[in-house]
């Protein structure tokens, strides 16, 4: 597949929707919701950017309820918030005057009409889980892209440190190739996400970001090992790897 055709695929993907979030129509407190997501999916849902927040807003629009997400107050610094899956928010969407309770156990975050609020353990509400799709079939990058767009939505982007940690957590549950394909591709002189997300977060390995890769080495893969800081690497697009869909 040549670069022009691949770029057309990129443009077509911009109107797509994610499927990495799962709405759970069961009411629980935040801790029980966290355990449920960790047992059945990966974790409670994080929000990496405005696109993620808008996606959750769309998913929640037909529910008309307040919904738990993975926000939890840092017990050692009560003015700091973290994601259940690790890392801190890189963008925040708090409602006006929120968070507003530092002393009365409102230590968990919920979503209401695309804004974030702090809530206490007494709230029993529905929630969103995070669930990347790990495919343990060995395919070239182009074949993986085609598979994800046929059976899911797209090859997965990795939009934040939290999302990287969660994807690696999910990968650790399965026997996969050492690296797995993600939706990272070198096109028109730069590295881009195939689902159209902005490249706001980067996690290249010790070799750094290839600015002029060899023609065969224009596809991005993620290192599976949990805890690896340098997680992305340019790979030969014809190499057959397992992959992650969103």
C-alpha positions as CSV (number, residue, x, y, z in Angstrom):
1,X,0.0,0.0,0.0
2,X,1.6,3.3,-1.0
3,X,1.7,6.4,1.1
4,X,-1.1,8.2,-0.8
5,X,-3.5,5.4,-0.2
6,X,-2.5,5.2,3.5
7,X,-3.0,8.9,3.9
8,X,-6.5,8.6,2.4
9,X,-7.2,5.9,5.0
10,X,-6.0,8.3,7.7
11,X,-8.5,11.0,6.5
12,X,-11.3,8.5,6.4
13,X,-10.6,7.4,10.0
14,X,-11.1,10.9,11.4
15,X,-14.9,10.5,11.5
16,X,-14.7,7.1,13.3
17,X,-15.5,6.5,16.9
18,X,-13.5,4.7,19.6
19,X,-14.5,1.5,21.2
20,X,-11.8,1.4,24.0
21,X,-14.5,2.6,26.6
22,X,-17.1,0.2,27.9
23,X,-20.2,1.5,29.8
24,X,-21.1,-0.7,32.7
25,X,-24.8,-0.4,33.5
26,X,-24.4,-1.6,37.1
27,X,-24.3,0.8,40.1
28,X,-21.4,0.5,42.5
29,X,-19.2,2.7,44.7
30,X,-15.9,3.8,43.1
31,X,-13.7,1.1,44.7
32,X,-16.1,-1.7,43.7
33,X,-16.3,-0.2,40.2
34,X,-12.5,-0.1,40.1
35,X,-12.2,-3.8,41.1
36,X,-14.9,-4.8,38.5
37,X,-13.0,-3.0,35.7
38,X,-9.7,-4.6,36.7
39,X,-11.2,-8.0,36.8
40,X,-13.3,-7.9,33.6
41,X,-11.4,-5.3,31.5
42,X,-8.3,-3.3,32.3
43,X,-9.2,-0.5,34.7
44,X,-11.6,2.4,35.2
45,X,-11.6,4.8,32.3
46,X,-8.9,7.4,32.0
47,X,-9.2,10.6,29.8
48,X,-6.0,11.5,27.9
49,X,-7.3,14.5,26.0
50,X,-10.3,16.5,24.8
51,X,-11.1,13.8,22.2
52,X,-11.4,11.2,24.9
53,X,-13.6,13.5,27.0
54,X,-15.9,14.1,24.0
55,X,-16.1,10.4,23.3
56,X,-17.2,9.7,26.9
57,X,-19.7,12.6,26.6
58,X,-21.2,10.9,23.5
59,X,-21.4,7.5,25.1
60,X,-23.0,9.0,28.2
61,X,-25.5,11.2,26.3
62,X,-28.2,8.5,26.2
63,X,-27.8,7.6,29.9
64,X,-28.4,10.9,31.6
65,X,-26.7,9.8,34.8
66,X,-23.5,10.7,36.7
67,X,-20.8,8.1,35.8
68,X,-17.6,7.1,37.5
69,X,-14.3,7.5,35.7
70,X,-10.8,6.5,36.9
71,X,-10.0,9.8,38.8
72,X,-8.9,9.3,42.4
73,X,-7.4,11.8,44.8
74,X,-3.7,11.4,45.8
75,X,-3.8,10.3,49.4
76,X,-0.4,11.9,50.1
77,X,-1.3,15.3,48.4
78,X,-5.0,15.9,48.5
79,X,-4.8,18.7,45.9
80,X,-3.4,16.2,43.3
81,X,-5.5,13.8,41.3
82,X,-4.3,10.6,39.7
83,X,-5.7,8.0,37.3
84,X,-6.6,4.6,38.7
85,X,-4.3,3.0,36.1
86,X,-1.3,5.2,36.9
87,X,-0.1,8.6,36.1
88,X,-1.8,12.0,36.5
89,X,-4.2,13.9,34.2
90,X,-2.5,15.8,31.4
91,X,-5.7,17.7,30.6
92,X,-8.5,18.5,33.1
93,X,-12.2,19.1,32.5
94,X,-13.4,20.0,35.9
95,X,-16.7,21.8,36.3
96,X,-16.6,25.4,37.8
97,X,-15.6,25.3,41.4
98,X,-14.6,21.6,41.2
99,X,-13.0,19.8,42.9
100,X,-14.3,21.4,46.0
101,X,-13.9,19.0,48.9
102,X,-10.5,18.4,50.4
103,X,-11.6,17.3,53.9
104,X,-14.7,15.2,53.6
105,X,-13.8,12.1,51.6
106,X,-14.9,13.2,48.2
107,X,-11.9,11.5,46.8
108,X,-13.2,10.1,43.5
109,X,-14.1,11.6,40.1
110,X,-17.3,11.2,38.2
111,X,-18.5,12.5,34.8
112,X,-21.6,14.6,34.3
113,X,-22.4,16.3,30.9
114,X,-18.7,16.2,29.9
115,X,-17.5,17.8,33.1
116,X,-15.6,16.3,36.1
117,X,-16.8,16.4,39.7
118,X,-15.5,15.0,42.9
119,X,-17.7,12.5,44.8
120,X,-17.6,10.4,47.9
121,X,-17.7,6.7,48.6
122,X,-21.4,6.9,49.4
123,X,-22.3,7.4,45.7
124,X,-23.5,4.3,44.0
125,X,-23.5,4.9,40.3
126,X,-22.7,3.4,36.9
127,X,-19.2,3.7,35.4
128,X,-16.9,3.4,32.4
129,X,-14.1,0.8,32.0
130,X,-11.1,1.0,29.7
131,X,-10.6,-2.0,27.3
132,X,-8.0,-2.1,24.5
133,X,-8.4,-5.0,22.2
134,X,-5.2,-7.2,22.1
135,X,-5.2,-9.4,18.9
136,X,-2.8,-12.4,19.1
137,X,-2.7,-13.0,15.4
138,X,0.6,-12.2,13.6
139,X,0.1,-9.7,10.8
140,X,2.0,-7.0,9.0
141,X,1.2,-3.5,10.0
142,X,-1.0,-3.0,7.0
143,X,-2.8,-6.2,7.6
144,X,-3.3,-5.3,11.3
145,X,-4.7,-1.9,10.2
146,X,-7.2,-3.6,7.9
147,X,-8.2,-6.1,10.6
148,X,-8.8,-3.4,13.3
149,X,-10.9,-1.3,10.9
150,X,-13.0,-4.4,9.9
151,X,-13.5,-5.9,13.4
152,X,-13.0,-2.9,15.8
153,X,-12.4,0.7,15.0
154,X,-8.7,1.3,14.3
155,X,-5.2,0.4,15.3
156,X,-4.8,1.8,18.8
157,X,-3.2,5.1,19.5
158,X,-1.3,5.7,22.8
159,X,-2.3,9.2,23.8
160,X,-0.8,9.4,27.3
161,X,1.5,7.8,29.9
162,X,-1.6,6.5,31.6
163,X,-2.8,4.8,28.5
164,X,0.6,3.3,27.8
165,X,0.6,1.8,31.3
166,X,-2.9,0.4,30.9
167,X,-2.1,-1.1,27.5
168,X,1.1,-2.7,28.8
169,X,-1.0,-4.0,31.8
170,X,-3.4,-5.6,29.4
171,X,-0.6,-7.1,27.3
172,X,1.0,-8.6,30.4
173,X,-2.1,-10.9,30.7
174,X,-1.3,-12.6,27.4
175,X,1.5,-14.3,25.6
176,X,2.3,-11.8,22.8
177,X,5.2,-10.9,20.6
178,X,7.9,-8.7,22.2
179,X,6.6,-5.7,20.3
180,X,3.0,-5.2,19.1
181,X,1.7,-2.9,16.3
182,X,0.0,0.3,17.2
183,X,-1.5,2.9,14.9
184,X,1.7,4.9,14.5
185,X,2.9,5.6,11.0
186,X,5.5,7.9,9.3
187,X,3.7,9.9,6.6
188,X,4.3,13.1,4.8
189,X,7.5,13.7,6.8
190,X,6.2,13.1,10.3
191,X,4.8,10.4,12.6
192,X,1.0,10.4,12.9
193,X,-1.7,8.4,14.6
194,X,-4.0,6.7,12.1
195,X,-7.1,7.5,14.1
196,X,-6.4,11.2,13.8
197,X,-5.3,11.9,17.3
198,X,-2.8,14.7,18.0
199,X,0.7,13.7,18.8
200,X,0.7,15.3,22.3
201,X,2.5,12.5,24.0
202,X,5.6,10.6,22.8
203,X,7.5,7.7,24.3
204,X,10.2,6.6,21.9
205,X,12.9,4.1,23.0
206,X,16.6,5.0,23.6
207,X,17.2,5.5,19.9
208,X,14.8,8.4,19.9
209,X,12.3,9.5,17.3
210,X,13.4,8.6,13.8
211,X,13.2,11.8,11.7
212,X,14.0,10.2,8.4
213,X,13.4,6.4,8.7
214,X,14.2,3.9,6.0
215,X,11.3,3.3,3.7
216,X,10.6,-0.1,5.3
217,X,10.9,1.2,8.9
218,X,7.9,3.6,8.8
219,X,5.5,1.7,11.2
220,X,5.4,2.1,14.9
221,X,5.3,-0.7,17.5
222,X,5.0,-0.7,21.3
223,X,7.3,-2.7,23.6
224,X,5.3,-5.1,25.7
225,X,7.4,-5.1,28.9
226,X,5.7,-3.4,31.8
227,X,7.6,-0.4,33.2
228,X,9.5,0.3,30.0
229,X,9.8,4.1,29.6
230,X,11.0,4.0,26.0
231,X,8.0,2.1,24.6
232,X,7.8,3.0,20.9
233,X,10.1,1.8,18.2
234,X,10.1,2.1,14.4
235,X,9.8,-1.4,12.8
236,X,9.8,-3.0,9.4
237,X,6.2,-2.8,8.3
238,X,6.4,-6.3,6.8
239,X,7.3,-7.9,10.1
240,X,4.5,-10.0,11.5
241,X,3.5,-9.0,15.0
242,X,0.5,-9.1,17.3
243,X,-1.3,-5.8,17.7
244,X,-3.8,-3.6,19.6
245,X,-7.1,-2.3,18.3
246,X,-9.2,0.5,19.7
